[in-house]
Amino acid sequence: MAQEYKIKGLSALDLKNGEKREVEVEGIENGKVLLARLGGTTHAMSSNCTHYGAPLKLGVLTPEGRLTCAWHGACFNVGTGDVEDAPALDPLAKFEVYEKGGAVYIKGEEATIKASRRNPNVKCKAQGQEKVVVIGGGSGAMGTVQALREQGFQGEITMITKEPNLPIDRTKLSKALIADKSKIEWRSQEWFDSASIATVSDEVKSIDFKSKSVATKSGRSYPYTKLVLASGGTPKELPLPGFKDLSNIFLLRTIPNVQAILGAVGEEKGKNVVIIGSSFIGMEVANALSSDNTVTVVGMEEAPLERVMGSEVGKIFQKLISNKGVKFHMGASVDSAKPSSNDQTKVGSVELKDGTSLPADLVVVGIGVTPATEYLQETGIQLEKDGSLRTNETFEVEGQPGVYAIGDIATYPYHGPGGNGALTRIEHWNVAQNSGRSVAASIAKPSVAPKSFIPVFWSALGSQLRYCGNTPNGWDDLVLQGQPDEAKFAAFYGKGETVVAVASMQMDPVMSKSAELMRRSKMPSLSELRNGKSVLDVGLPSEIKI
């Protein structure tokens, strides 16, 4: 039952319009709430982001009432506490707040105040003729099924996934090598049951788009009225001598992959680990394994992440990871994997084309993914050259009414800064979940226009990287602010004078503020940023332009 609690050290609701303030709650150990004032009304809500617990006092508050976390871009509605953008799944709790007798009070339950979140309202008993089938069990699938219930959809929902677990926080596989599914599953089976969301552990074999039916390898068939394809990506393998034949060579996508890697490392650790690929997965795994092993990264670029971030910024990441003892062979090409002299079935070294031989007790290959659409190849549906599906702005597949594609398999028109509707495919956790939320809204409320979002991602590269925007048409100039030599920087990527993407380290909330400015077409020009203008000093109009 809700009780009255006094706010420590506050005699009046004296916040200015647009101000937010974290305050302590008397009588609750470590109890805190966030106060925010908008349009003459003061709101009281959970003080921390429900994603990874970032203090929301560090976030960005917009005139229309969006509160965006400074860490990973999760966004909440200040008026309701509801989630507006991924990666948060739980909404914020809201509390009544008022003045009384020269003090300020809130009303709420102690457990809710301490939890700094509330459970989404998804309980449902499915009814009616509508049947939504979701293929996949990742971020996009999770975003879709939860948002369908949040949006009031009452029909049947079936989620089919070939992974041996419920939806997980996949980002923690490469960033932290967590192999215990209980620590990273977003929701329990009881949660799905209470929401009348059927979870099926099976692999899709084919789809009959005319009869609207999904067939699985177990021989079962699932009819649908709406279909959401969220099957994600398949890690690329190296088609080189030794890589298919030798053991202790791993890809990374699932919990069993992490379990196998950790098994090869062993409790004693101290292994020679070769990481092939210097993009996000490779760099994150190198960072995670660096403390107790000898780790070497092999990359074809001149600097890690050069294709996305450029050489100048990539070298910042290389320096950070090098400081943890990781060695780099950049501008290098792999020739083959050779067996161990002790066990001819296991890898013993990785041979480079320049003749360098790298000792290897285990190898992790992180060279990207391809869209996991093999089950669609005989269905007659048109696939793009890379195996993805072309969609419109609502993520509905071209030529297939009522069929949606999201996440790694979707190529969609991008309308963020510099996009101009260019077709793009983005392999970001947030994009998959946000596109799933968008599809759910289209299904539950077809008359409502889809809500746009700016792509956001993050990475653990010795320090926390934040990134927003996208570069489907490339970028041709870069402005760096801060102290890049200390890995404290904001990097602004421009196409002409238009900033199309922003990366930052140790400069929160630059990324979150930039994402909100991008939504409004109000980012400063590249020249203004070069001359020292700070995005944190730019006001936020309420009008959304994308």
N, C-alpha and C positions, 0 to 999 in steps of 0.2 A: 504493500500500500504506500502511496506517495506521502511523504512527510515534508514539513517545512524545514529548510536549512538556511542558516545565515551565511552571507558572503563576507569573508574576512576582509577587514580594512576598507570597506566601501560604505559610505553613508548615503549616497544618492546615485541614481542612474545618470551619470554626467558625461557619458561618451558622446563624442561629436559624430555627426553623420559620416558614415564610411569607416569609422574606427572599430577595431576589434581589440579585445583585452582578455587575457587569461587570468582567472581569479581563483582563489582557494575557497573551498567549502568547509565551514567550521563543523566539527563533529565527525568528519569522515577522513580517516588517515589517507593522505595522498589524494584526497578528493579535489578535483578541479573541474571547472566548466569554462567555456569560452563565451564571452559576451560580444555581440556585434550589433551595431546600430545602422539601420537603413530606413530611409523614408520616414524618419520620426519615430520608428519603433525599435526598441531594444530586444534582441533575441538572446536566449540562453541555450547552449547546446553542448554536446560532447566536445572536449578540448583537444582530442587527438584523432588523427586520421585513422579510419578503421582498416586501412590496408596494412601498413607496417608501423603505425603508431607515431608518425611524425606530429610534432606540436603544430596545430592549425594556426596558432598565433603567428607563425612564420609564413603563412600562405598568402594568397591574393584574394581580396574581396572585391567583387565587381558591383557596379551600380544596380544591375538587375537582380542581384542576390545570389550569385555563384561564389562559392568559397573553394578555391583550388589549392590543394596541398603543394607545398614547395618541393617535395621529394620526387614524386612519380606521377603527378598530374591528376590524381583522383579529385573529383569535383562533387560538391554537395550543394543542395538547395538550402539556403539559410532559413527560409520560411518554413520548410517542412522537414529538413534534415535528410531528405531523400538523395540517393546517389544520382548524379547527372552524367558523370564520365568515369570510365574505368581508371585504375584497376581495383578500386574498392568494391566490395560486394555488400557489406553491411552499411545501412544508413546511420546517420548520427541520431542520438537521442535529443529530443527537445524538452525544455523545461519551462514552466511558468516562472516569470521573474517579475518582481514588484518591489516597491519601496514601502516601508512600514516603520514608523517610530524612529526616524533618523537612521535607518539601516536598509540594506538590500537583502532580499530573500529569494530563494527558488523553491519550487516544489518538485520532488522527484523521489524515486526509490534509491536507496543507498547502493544496491547492487548495480543498477543501471548507471548511476553516476560513476562508480568505480570502473565499470566495464568500458565506459566511453564509447558506447554503441547501443543500437537496438537491433532486434531481429527483424528482417524484412517480412512483410505480411504476404506469405505465399501459400498458406494452408488452403487446400482446395479439394473438393470431390469432383472429379472430372465428369462432365455431362455434355450432351448434345452430339452433333454429327461431325464437328470439326476434329481433324486428326493431324497434328503436327509431328512429323518425324525429323529428328536431327541426327545427321550422320557425323560422328566425331565425339570426342570427350575432352577437348581442350578448352582453351580460354574462350573461343568463339561460341562453342556449344554451351558452356556454363553461362556466359552472358545472355544467350538466347533463352534458355529454359527458365532461368530465374526471372528475367525481365518479362517474359510472357505472363507468368503468374502475377508479378507486381502490377502489370498493366491491366489485369482483370480478365485475362483469357481463361475460359472455363472448359475448353475442349481437352481431348486427350493429347498427351505429350509423351513421345517415346524417344529416348536418346540411345543410339547404338554406337558402341565404341569397342575397338579391338584391343584396347589397353587393359592390362590386368588390374585396374584400379578405377576408382571414381575420379572425376576431374581434380587435378593437382595444380599447385603453383609451380608450373614447369620451369620458371625462371630460377628456382632454387636448385635445379639439377646441375646446371653448369656453374652457377655462382658459388654454390656451397657444397655441392656433391652430397646432398641429403638423399639417403636411400630408404628411409623409413616412411612408408606412405602415410602412416598415421600423423606424421608431423607436417605433411604438405597437402593432404586432401582438403579441398575447400569446404566440402559439406559431407555429412555422414549419410549412410543409407537411410536412416530414419528421417532425415531432412527431406530427401527426395520422395520418400513414401508419403510423408505428410503433405507434400505439394502435389501428390498424384502425378509424379514424373516417373515413368517406367524407365529403368536403366537396364540395358541389354548388353551383355558381354558377348560380342559376336563380330564377325567381319562381313561387311557388305560385299556381295558377289556381283550384283547387277541391279539396274533400275529400269523398270518399264514405265516410261514417261506417259505413254498413252493410257494405260490402265491405272496409273498412279499407284505403283506398288514397288516396294524395296525387297529384294531377295537376299538372304544371307547364306553363308557357307554351311551353316547348320541345317539348311533346308527350310527355314521359316520364311514367312512372307508378312510384310507390314504395309497395309494400305495407308495412304495419306491424302489429305486435302491440301496441305502445304508442306513443302520439303525444304529443309535447310542443310546445305552441304558445308560441313565444317571439318573436313577430314585432315587438315593440316599439311605438314610437309614430311618428306622422306629424306633422311640424311644421304648425301652423296657419298659414294665409295670411290676409292682410288683404283682405276683399272690398270694397275701396274704389277709387275712380277712380285710375288710373295704376299701381297696384301689380301688375297682371297684364301691363300693356303695356310698361312701361319696363324697360330693363336696368339692371344694377348694383344690383338689389334682391334680397337673398339671405335664404334660410332657412339654418339650421345644424343638420345631423344627421350628415353623412357627410364623408369625406375630400375628395371632389370639391367639396362646399360650401365647405370651408376653402380649398381651392386657388383657387376662384373669388373668394373674399373677398380673399385675399392678392394675387391677380392684379389686382384692382381698386385695392387700396391702392398697389401698385407698389413698386419698390425705393426710389424717391425719397420715398415716404410724404408726410406733410404734407397729408393729405386731410381734407375735412369728412365726418365719419362720423356718421350719425344711427342710433341704436339705438332701436327701438320695442319696448317691454316692459321693465319694471323688476324682473323676477323673476330667477331664478338665471342663465339663459342670457344675458339682456341685460346683467346686471351683470358677469358674468365676461368677456364679449366687450369691454365698455367698459373694463374693467381691463386686458385684454390689448392693446388698441389705443391706450391713452391716452398712451404715452410719445412717440410721433412724429406724432400726428394730433390734429385738433380734434374731440373726441367729445362728442356730446350725447345724453342719454338722455331718452326720452319715456315717461312712465308715467301710468296712470289713477289709481293710488293716491296718497294724500297723502305716502307715504314708500315707498322701495323695499322690496319683500318684505313689505309691511304685512299682506297676507292671511295669511301664514304666521308672521311674526315679530312683528307689531304695529308701530305707528308709532314707539314709543320706541326699539326696537332697530333698526328700519329706518333711522332717522335717523343711527345710528352708522355704518352701512354707507355711507350717502350722504356723510357727512363724509369717510370714508376715501377714497372714489373721487373726491370733489371735490378733495381735496388733491393728486390726480394730474392735475388740470386738466380733469376731466370736468364738463360743465354738465348741469343737470337741469331738465326741465319736468315737474313733478309735478302731479297732478290735471288732466291735460290729455287731450284727445281729438284723434285724427288725422282730418283731413278728406280729404286726397288727396295724391298725389305728382305733382309737375309736372316736365315735361321740362327738360333743360339748354338754355340759349340757344345753346350751342356744338354740341350734338348732340341733336337732337329724339328720338333713340331711347333716350337715357340719362336717368336721373333727375337733376334739378338742384336740387330742393328738396322738403321735406315741409311741407305746409300744415296748421296746427292749426285747430281749430274756433273758437278765440278770435281768429283773424286773424294769428297769428304765423307767419312764414315762416322755415324753418330751411334754410340752404344745405346741400346734400348731394351729395357726389361718389359716395357709396355709402350704402346703407341695409341694416341687418341687422334682420330681424323675428324677435323672440324672445318670442312670446306664448303659448307652451305647445304641447302635443301632444295628438292624439287617438289612441285605440288603433288600431293598424294591423291591422284585421280585415276589410278589404274582401273578401278571398277567402272569407270565411265567410258572406257575406250571402245566398247562394243555396243554402246547404247544409242549411237547416232547423234548424240549431242556434240556440238562443235567445241573443240578445245583450241586454245591458243598454242603457239609454237612451243611455249615452255610447259604446256600441260595444264595451264590454268583456265579458268572460265571468265569470259567477259560479262560484266554486269553493268547495270545503270546505277544512278546515284542512290537508289534504294537497295542496292545489292541483289536485285532480281536479275536472274540470268537471261541474257538476250534470247528471245524466241521461246522462252519457257515460263509462261505466266504461273505464278505461285511457287516457283522454284528459286531459291536464293543460294548464293555462294558467299562465304565470308572467310576472313583470315588468309592463310598462306596460299589458298587456291583461287583467290578472287583478284581479278584485274578490273579496276573500277576507275571512273573519271575523278581525278583529283582537282579540287577547287580551292585548295589552300594557296598561299602566296606563291606566285610564279607557276602555278599548276595549269591554269587556263583549261581545265577539263582534260588534261593529258591522261591517257590510260596508264595506270601504274599498279604494281603489286607490291604490297608492303608486308614484310614478315615480322611484325611487331606484336607483342603480347597485348598491348593496349588497343591496337587497331582491331585485332580479332574480337576482343570483348566488346568494344564500342560498336563495331559493325553488327555483332549479335544483338546488342541492345536496340540498335536501329531497326533491324529486321523484326524483332519482337514487337516494336511499336507499330510497324507497318501492318503486321498480321492482326494485332489486337485492336488497333484503331486506324483502319485504312484511310480514313479521311484526313488524318493529321499528317502534315508534311514532315519528312524525315529531318532529324536534327543533325547538323553538321558537327564535325569534331576535327581538331588538329592532331595529327599523329604525335605520339610521345613514346619515347623508350628510355631505358636506363641501363647501366652496366657497371659491374664491379671490376675496376681496372687498377687496383692499388689504391684508388680513391673512387668516390661515387661520381659517375658521369650521368648527366641529364641531357636530354636531346628532344627538341620539338621541331615540327615542320617536315619537309620532304623535298627531294630534288629530282623530280621526274624529268625535268628538262635540263638537269645539270646545274652547276654553279661555276662562276668564273672569277670570283674575288672573295677575299677573306679579310675580316677585321678582327683582331685579337685585343681584348681589353683585360686588365688585371695583371697578374704576375705569372705568366706562363712557365717561367723557370721553376716556380714553386708549385706547379700544378694547380694554381688558383687563377681561373680564367673564364672568360665568356668568349666564345668564337661565333662570329656572325657570318654566315655563308650567303653570298649575294649572286644574283643573276642580274647583271647591270646594277642598278641602284636598289633593286628590290631584295630585301632579306627573305630568303626562302627557308632557312633552317638556322637553329641556334643550338650550340652545345655549351655546357658549362660544367665546371668543377669548383666546389667550395665557394660558390657565389649565389647561393639561394637568396631570394626566389627568382633569379633572372630567367630561368627557363619557363617557369609557370607564368610569370608576367608576360614574357614574349608570346607564349601560346595564346593568352587572352588578347594581346594586341593584334596578333595575326587574325584572330576571329573577327576583328573589327576593321581590318585593313588599316591599322594605325601604327604599324612598326616604323620607327625612324628609318631614314634612308641609310645606305651604307656610308655615304659621305658624312652624314651627321654623326654616326657612330665612330667613324675614324677621327672626327674632330672632338671626341670625348663625351658625346651625349650618352646618358645612361637611360636604359629602358625603365628603370625603377622611378625615374622622375617624370615619366610620361603618363598623363591622365588616361583613364579608361572611360570612353563614352559608352552608353548603354546599347547603342545600335549595333547589331550583328550584320556583317557584310558577306560572309561566306555561306 
